[in-house]
Amino acid sequence: MKTVFKPTAGMVPIDTSYCPGCSHGIAHRLIMECLEERGDLGRAIGVVPIGCAINAHHFMNVDMCESTHGRAPAIASGIRRVHPDKVVFTYQGDGDLASIGAGEIVHAAHRGEKFTTFFINNAIYGMTGGQMAPTTLIGQKATTAVNGRTVEQAGMPLRVCEMLATIDCAVFVERVMLNNPANVRKAKKAIQTALDIQAAGLGFTFVEFLSACPTNWGLAPADALKWVETEMAAYYPVKNFKRPEGY
């Protein structure tokens, strides 16, 4: 019998608790697969804050640390400085990173902290009930914006990659999306590159994933994946914003 698929040892062999169609499971798998392929599962440390991501420690088969809301970059900074031989990453949602944690991520990037942040942007607060996030699109409805977000009331959605790319010590910044197999493969390449740069000690690395949240968007899973490409990617362009020469 020929083996055509083998689960990564980086994921605990249990079902995740995420909603059907949620992209968190895809992102988890890609990150853990990359760590396994690098031989880094035994020396990786992940930091997750409040949000849907708080459950990641149940599924990611590496050492994990939970932080308070928005503070994962501060915790990761300390861990990486104390353990410079470890592979350190944060895994954060947009309600966490782009709102209460905006100052944390900006200053970690300014300091050039040598860890990698994986940023899940699904344009909504997921775990807490579908409230408007800093990344919620104009016109998009949320439980705290029942008629849709407006510029007058909430300003424009925050483009995190574009902001961090202006910071000198943020040396790798890329946005990818998780809506089809081809884009999932591109996302994996971005993860691999970010981890390579972290290993080289060149500075702060950041990968943003445009992700689906069918439950809080009120869409079927297949329709949510289409919405990622037609609506989210129109405002959040999928591309590399910054990388060191040679990468």
N, C-alpha and C positions, 0 to 999 in steps of 0.2 A: 504494500500500500504506500502511495506517495503522499508525503505531507505537503499540503499546499498553503497552510496557514498555521502559524504558531503564535499564541498570545505572548506579549512581552512579560518578562519576569518583573518588570517595573510596576505592573498593576496587580493589586490583590485580586485573586480570582473569585470575586463576588459581583453581584449586580449593583450598579450605582443607584442612587436615590433620585437622580435628576429626572425631570419631566420628559416625556417622549418628544424627540426632536431637538432637545437642548444640545448645544454644542460643547458643553463642558466636558463630556465624556470623550469627545474627539480630541480636544486639546490635551486632556490628561494623558491619553494614550500616546500622542505624538511626543510629548515631553519625556515621558518615561521610556519610550522606545529609543529616543535619541540618547538618553543617559545610559541605557543598557548597551547600546551599540558602542558607546565610548568606553564601556567598562567602569562607569562612574556611579552605579547604583549604591555601592557601599560607602561612597564618600560624598554623597549629595545630601544637602539640607534644604528643605523647602519651608517657606514662611507664608502662612495664609491668614487673612483677617476675617472680619465679619462679612456675611453675604453667603450666596450659594457656595462659594469657594471654601467656606469653613469646613465642609464635609470632605475636602480633598484628602485629609489624613487617613480617612477610612479606605481610600482607594489607591493612593500612591504608595508604592512599596519602598519608601525611603524615609529617613529621619525627617520629621516634620515638627514645626513649632507654630502655635497659634498666637496671633497678635490681637491687640485691640483694634477697633475700627480705624482704618487708614494708616496704621503705624507699622505695617509690614516692612517698608523700606528702612525704617530706623532699626528694627530688630535685625534685619538682614545685614545692615552695615556693621553692627556689633559682631554678629556671628562671623562674617567674612574677615574682619580685622583680627579677631581672636584665633580663627582657624583659616589662615591663608591658603592651606593645602586643600580645602574643601571646595566643592562646587555648590554655590549658594544661589537660590532663586526665590523670588516672590511670585505668587499667583494671585492676582487681584481683579475684581470686577470694577466696572465703571462707576457704580454708585459709591464704591469705596475709594478707589484711586483718584478719580477725577473730582471728587467732592471733598469730603473731610480729610482725605489723604493727599490733596493736591500739593500742599506745602512740603510734605514728606518726600514725594517723588521728585519734585523740582530740586530740592536741596541735595538729595542723594545723587542726582545727575550732576549737579554743580560740583559736588565733591569728587566726582568720578569714582564712586564706589564700585568695586570690582565684583558685582553680582549681576544677575540677569532678572529683569522683570517681565513676566508674561501677563499681559493685560487683556482681559476678556471684556470686549465692548459689545453689549447687546442693547444699548440705548434705553435701558430701563433699570429700575431697582427690582431685582428678581425675588429674593427671599422674603423681603418685607412687604410685598403686596402690589408691586407694579406702579410705584410712584415715579414721577418724572425725575430723571437723572440729568447731570450736566451734559450728557451726550444725547439725550432725547432729541429727535429731529423736529424741525418746525412743522407744525400740523399734526404730529404724532400724538395720539391720545394716551393718557395715563390716569391713574386714579386721582392724582393731584392736578390734572390738566384735562378735565373731562371733555372739553371742546377742542383740545389740541394745543400744543405749545405755540406760543406767539413770541415774536421778537420783543414786542413792547413789554410783555409781562416777565419774560425770563431771559432775554438776550439770545444770542446765537449759540448753538451747541458747541461744546469745547472740543477742538481738534488736538488731542494730546500729542500725537507724533509730531505734528508741525511745531508745537510749542517746544518739545524736548530737543528737537533737531537743531534749535538755535543755541543750545548749550554746548560749549566747547568740549567738556569732558563726557558728554553722552556720545560715545564713539560709534555706536551701531543702533539705528532706529529704523524699524520696518513695520509696515502694516500688511497683514494678510487676511484672507477670509476662509471660512470653513464650510462652504456651501456645496461643493462637489468634489469628486476625487482628484481632479487636476489641481484645484486650489489647495486641497489638503496636502498634496505632495509638495507644492510650493511653500506651504506653511512649515512643513518639516525641514526644508532646506534653510529657512530663516532661523529656526530653532538651532539647527546644527551650527550655523555660522555664529550665532550669538554665543553659544557655548564654547566654540573655538576661540573667539575673541576674549571671553572671560578667562579661559585657560592661559592665554597669552598675557593676561594682566594689563590690557590696554586701556581699560576704563569701563564705564557703565554701558550696559547693553539692554535693549528694550524691544520686545516684539508685541504688537497689538493684533488681536484676533477679532475680526468682525464676526459676530456669533448670533445665532438664532435663539429667541426666547418665545416659542409659540404660545405658551400659557398666558403670559402677560401681554403679548401682542394681540391675542384673540384670533390667532390664525392656526390652520392645520399645519403640521410639521413641514410638509412639502411646500406649502405656500410661504411659510416663514423663510425657508431656504432661498426661495425666489426673491423675497423681499430684501434679504441681505444684499443681493447683487443689484437689484433694480433701484432700491431706495437708499440703503446705507452706503454702498460703495459710490453712489453719485455725489454724496457729500464728503465721505471719508475715502479719498482715493487710495487704492491698494497699490503700494509701491515701496521701494527702498528709499528712505529719506537721507540716510547717512551711513557710511561704512568706511573703515580704515583702508588705506591702499593695500592691495594684495588680498583682500577679502571680497 
